[in-house]
Amino acid sequence: MTSKIYPSPAAALDGVLFDGMTLMSGGFGLSGNPESLIPAVRDAGVKGLTVISNNCGADGFGLWMLLNAGQISKMISSYVGENKLFESLYLSGELELELNPQGTLAERIRAGGAGIPAFYTPTGVGTVVAEGKPVESFEGRDYVRETWLRADLAIVKAWKADPEGNLVFRKTARNFNPVMATAGRITVVEVEEIVEAGALEADAIHTPGIYVDRIVLSTINEKRIEKLTTRPKPEGAA
């Protein structure tokens, strides 16, 4: 079997990027972003991307790089705050936005990975979220129909992987990454550590390797703090 391990982020993305594609990118805030793969997507120069991600990075970080390079034409997200570039592009009409409640976004991605084309949720009923979508009543309560989300490529960040692509995520970096790994036609994973086959405890594996096509060792692991809060030392403290 051909190895799933690639020598660099650029090599791991070779042959799977094209203009107008749909791209899923894991992460929540600054946690669990595929920090090494995103610059490689930028450097490849693909345009007209539809990107599915909880948010679109922060100034100078993550998916912001693709926004700044003019490579994204549409975002499917649940949080767009604290990104001035995102705001300016959307308000100027240069960026299309499909805004989702956060739980709905996660479930749409999970449904895509599970092969479920549509589902019903009460979230968003009676709001702009439900405009143009079928609404039905179940047991006296209205539910809006949402459709699955799938992608040509999913890029995710994991903590550990073995050569078969079995993945373990670390704490909150787990976020959207496991569901996105299942919903991409091709899934490329960057990991902080690649371990030998059999080294991962079977019950500790979060994503089975059947969902993973390519693996690359991370070249960037910044672990930024999104909101640094400090307090003055008490008087007399060392």
C-alpha positions in Angstrom: 0.0 0.0 0.0 1.2 3.5 -0.8 2.3 5.4 2.2 -0.1 8.0 3.6 2.8 10.0 5.0 4.1 12.9 2.9 7.3 14.9 3.3 5.9 18.4 3.3 2.6 20.3 3.4 3.0 21.2 -0.3 3.6 17.6 -1.2 0.6 16.5 0.8 -1.6 18.9 -1.2 -0.1 18.2 -4.6 -2.8 17.2 -7.1 -5.8 17.9 -4.9 -6.2 21.7 -5.2 -8.1 23.4 -8.0 -9.9 26.7 -8.7 -13.5 26.9 -7.5 -13.2 23.9 -5.1 -14.9 23.5 -1.8 -12.5 23.3 1.2 -13.2 22.4 4.8 -10.7 23.7 7.3 -10.7 22.6 11.0 -10.3 24.8 14.0 -12.2 26.9 16.5 -10.8 30.3 17.1 -7.0 29.8 17.3 -7.2 26.2 18.4 -6.8 23.2 16.1 -6.2 25.1 12.9 -4.2 23.4 10.2 -1.4 26.0 10.5 1.0 24.3 8.2 -1.4 23.4 5.4 -3.2 26.8 5.1 0.0 28.6 3.9 0.6 25.7 1.4 -2.9 26.3 0.0 -2.1 30.0 -0.2 1.2 29.4 -2.0 -0.6 27.1 -4.5 -2.5 30.2 -5.7 -5.9 28.5 -6.2 -8.8 30.9 -6.5 -12.6 31.1 -6.1 -12.6 28.9 -3.0 -15.7 28.1 -1.0 -14.4 27.6 2.5 -16.3 25.8 5.3 -14.9 26.6 8.7 -16.2 27.8 12.0 -14.4 31.2 11.6 -11.9 32.6 9.2 -8.8 33.0 11.3 -7.5 36.2 12.9 -5.3 39.0 11.7 -2.3 37.4 10.0 -3.2 33.9 11.1 -5.0 30.9 9.7 -7.6 31.3 6.9 -7.0 35.1 7.1 -4.0 34.3 4.8 -6.4 33.0 2.1 -8.7 36.0 2.5 -5.9 38.4 2.3 -4.6 36.7 -0.9 -8.1 37.1 -2.5 -8.5 33.3 -2.9 -11.8 32.9 -1.0 -15.1 33.8 -2.8 -17.5 32.3 -0.2 -17.4 31.4 3.5 -19.8 29.0 5.2 -19.2 29.8 8.9 -20.8 30.3 12.3 -18.6 33.1 13.7 -17.2 36.1 11.8 -16.3 38.5 14.6 -12.9 40.0 15.4 -11.7 39.7 11.8 -11.6 43.2 10.2 -10.6 41.9 6.8 -13.6 39.5 6.8 -15.9 42.3 7.8 -14.6 44.7 5.1 -14.7 42.1 2.3 -18.3 41.1 3.2 -19.6 44.6 3.5 -18.0 45.6 0.2 -19.7 42.7 -1.5 -16.4 41.0 -2.4 -17.1 38.0 -0.1 -20.2 35.8 0.0 -21.3 34.6 3.4 -23.5 31.7 4.5 -23.9 32.2 8.2 -24.9 29.1 10.3 -25.8 28.6 13.9 -22.7 26.9 15.3 -24.4 23.6 16.3 -26.2 23.5 12.9 -22.8 24.0 11.1 -21.3 21.1 13.1 -24.3 18.9 12.4 -24.3 19.7 8.7 -20.7 18.6 8.4 -21.4 15.5 10.5 -24.3 14.6 8.3 -22.1 15.0 5.2 -19.7 12.5 6.6 -22.4 10.1 7.6 -24.2 10.2 4.2 -27.3 12.0 5.5 -28.4 14.5 2.9 -30.8 16.5 5.2 -32.1 16.8 8.8 -34.5 18.9 10.8 -33.6 21.3 13.7 -35.6 23.8 15.7 -32.6 26.2 15.7 -33.2 29.2 13.5 -37.0 28.8 13.0 -38.6 32.2 12.5 -35.3 33.9 11.7 -33.4 34.7 8.6 -31.6 31.4 9.0 -34.8 29.6 7.9 -35.6 31.9 4.9 -36.1 29.8 1.7 -35.9 26.5 3.6 -38.7 24.0 4.2 -40.2 24.1 7.7 -42.2 21.2 9.1 -44.0 20.6 12.4 -43.2 17.5 14.5 -45.1 16.9 17.8 -46.3 20.5 17.7 -43.0 22.2 17.2 -41.6 23.7 14.0 -38.3 22.5 12.6 -36.3 23.9 9.7 -34.7 21.5 7.2 -30.9 21.8 6.8 -28.8 20.0 4.2 -25.4 18.3 4.6 -22.1 19.8 3.9 -19.3 18.0 2.0 -16.1 19.2 0.5 -13.6 18.4 -2.2 -10.9 18.6 0.4 -10.8 18.7 4.2 -7.6 19.9 5.9 -7.5 19.1 9.6 -5.1 19.3 12.5 -4.5 16.4 14.9 -2.1 15.7 17.8 -0.9 12.2 16.9 -1.3 9.9 13.9 0.0 6.4 13.1 1.0 5.4 9.5 -2.5 4.2 8.8 -4.0 7.6 9.6 -5.6 6.8 12.9 -5.9 10.1 14.7 -5.9 11.4 18.3 -6.8 15.1 18.9 -5.7 17.1 22.0 -8.3 18.7 24.2 -10.2 21.6 22.6 -8.2 21.2 19.4 -10.6 18.3 18.7 -13.4 20.8 17.9 -14.5 20.6 14.2 -11.6 18.5 13.1 -13.0 14.9 13.5 -16.3 15.6 11.7 -14.5 17.4 8.9 -12.2 14.5 8.5 -15.2 12.3 7.5 -16.8 14.9 5.1 -14.0 15.5 2.7 -13.7 13.6 -0.6 -9.9 13.9 0.2 -8.8 14.4 3.8 -5.3 15.7 4.5 -4.1 15.8 8.1 -1.2 17.6 9.7 -0.1 16.2 13.0 2.3 17.2 15.7 3.6 13.7 16.1 3.6 10.5 13.9 4.0 7.4 16.0 4.6 3.8 15.0 1.8 1.4 14.0 0.2 0.0 17.1 1.5 2.7 19.4 -2.0 4.3 19.8 -4.4 2.8 22.3 -7.3 1.5 20.3 -9.9 3.1 22.6 -8.1 6.4 22.4 -8.4 6.9 18.7 -10.9 9.7 17.8 -10.8 9.3 14.0 -10.2 6.0 12.3 -7.6 5.9 9.5 -10.2 4.9 6.9 -11.1 8.6 6.6 -7.6 9.9 6.2 -5.9 10.0 2.8 -2.7 11.9 3.5 -0.6 12.8 6.6 2.1 15.4 7.1 4.1 16.4 10.1 3.3 19.9 11.2 5.9 22.6 10.4 4.1 25.3 12.4 2.7 24.8 15.9 2.2 28.3 17.3 -0.5 27.6 20.0 -1.4 31.3 20.2 -3.4 32.7 23.0 -6.6 34.3 21.6 -7.3 36.7 24.5 -4.4 37.2 26.9 -5.6 38.3 30.3 -3.2 39.3 33.0 -3.4 40.8 36.5 -0.9 42.9 38.4 1.2 41.0 41.0 0.1 41.6 44.6 2.2 44.2 46.3 5.3 42.7 47.8 5.2 39.5 45.6 8.5 38.3 44.3 
